[in-house]
């Protein structure tokens, strides 16, 4: 087994732009907004950055190809900037690039920035786009809700869960995230909703209603990473270090093979197992303090609780209804509002999740601060669709944990 | 030369039956005179069907699970072929996964195209290989016209050849004369019809009637001995008028399917023949006629084998597979006779790379997947490396046709966000019996009645239109099993 990334890299500073419909801002302005907070938090000068990674998923829509948009937006010092795209895992992927650069010793200080400017496309939800010349000849050009909604049909069939029970558990996921988002000044949606509102909303893709779906947003988020030694030399005392970084990419087994039943994410299960091993976590249900998962849809969050080995298979919906993942529950999930309410500027989302976990670990999360001091915080991204996806997991924690 | 005849037959009628009363209810304010035709129903195909997809379904109905390697040529007849220059019969051939060493021919230009192609098929097959004769029609009549009331969408297919025929050809007779009862210039959508009384008296009564009389004289057969008289004419009273003129018994007149299907243009003679072949008994005579710039007449005599060869569903089976439609607006939208707001999501570019289509034509057009010769793992699409997690064997796959295999729903949704001309877009993962899976669009389905585990059957449909370059992409979709 590879030795892994645990405690080799520390977070020096983080920043996050206000997410939402930023009609008045270009993507480079959003990048700057996130960067200014991060570089101020890091207490360094931008000339100290050795390398940078940019995560953006829908580059064709706005941001454009290559690492140049980031280099230009921040006027970086002609360092190497790499643009990465890995569906909705693009943000975590950018973070992974920066962390690996530092861990390898190739860079002392590296920057990861995720950005997306989606609200220029003219309609809600994700842009319709090609999945490649070959796939487009036989694949279904469904919407994101349509792709993820199918989880519910298989989950009900696999676990014998009544449609109404699952619909209520899904609604609880969204009600909880809205309650959390209402306390977050940077969130796209800051309004609480009721169960009745959620259950009565128009159907987008059966059985997902409007409130079962996250919207998409404009936004950017930034992380500056270095080694724990350099961080301390720069005067940092409370260090948040990277405990695990795992990425798992579908190889076609779910889509083409046999054995997968359509009710869960094979990739997340694999990535979670590897991440806990890398982080030295043996009982995630007991040891994790916070979760920021890829709640693009309520059903995605629900099955992810099982895929992360926190809820037992077929029991996640019960934990949800029991309030296990509420802000005052055993493991709060989406304490910042999640994709559902913080918003989902695709390439930024993975770094936004780490940003929230970083703030929480350092006790800097303001009104939404978890009272029971957190130790390990997990973030999870999922890109693509259930049959074919990229799952990423980042676990960060206090350096001495 | 061996005697040629019919080896097999099949048909296809779309599931949707537009109620003529619903058409009239919408148009009565404008065309009150059509009330007399506002009875019964007509078959209308979906937004994702055309004459080619319907011909493929008719051919599959005809061929069933039988060996297709004996087919030497594919003929396709229609006046509404989707492509003016890309062989339509070639698309049918690819969808049926026939070998490349087959002949092919498109016929069109007249309501007589179906029977003329059939005569050519009978002559060609006498020399050797069997000919798969397909005819299909999907017209777009002018709204509030008489033709709109009378026309319907359907397809039929016959396997023509020598050997164990169920009906042998007795003779054919043709007249060509440029009698223009209606016309449609190339590239135009709708037909222009002349006065019905003139067409009835001079066209059907005289030109068509005289041709049939002359044909029977040439065959040496009296009208009274005809057991099934097929007069594919939708004008009320014309088959009876012809029968009387020719001396055919009224009870021998075949149902024109006017109240159930409507008139399927150049496909209608073949469709009615397929319908008659379901009911015919040994030793009967079937007189098939058609009209269009002249007339074709064919006389068949059934053999002892009639009844032994049956289509998968046949006309009667397709008629039973039915969904009554009251929504005339939906019909108009599917025919692009009204342009509903489609939203920005519909603007997705559907450009097809033709080299990619050529490379993948078996997978895309015929739904041929791969099967690993080492482990037996089935996958779609076929690839160089097996998806089997225990043995990623390289270059071990052989062709594995999936189109005729039953499949079951694993996951599903009814998507109201993504663009489709027929919302909600229902789709999900399906798994084929024996392995292999696919995320497939569902067709001919009630969005409220989809269940995990439900059995499905694949159908050849239009996947998407490239409206910038005027191309259509075909692929397979899953329908509730039938």
Interface residues (C-beta under 8 A of the other chain):
Chain A: X121 X122 X123 X125 X128 X129 X130 X133 X134 X137 X138 X139 X140 X141 X142 X143 X145 X146 X147 X149 X150 X151 X153 X154 X156 X157 X203 X204 X205 X206 X208 X251 X252 X253 X255 X256 X257 X258 X259 X261 X262 X263 X386 X387
Chain B: X343 X344 X345 X347 X348 X349 X352 X353 X356 X357 X360 X363 X364 X377 X379 X380 X381 X387 X388 X389 X410 X411 X412 X413 X414 X415 X416 X417 X418 X419 X424 X425 X427 X428 X429 X431 X435 X436 X437 X438 X439 X440 X441 X447 X450 X452 X453 X463 X464 X473 X475
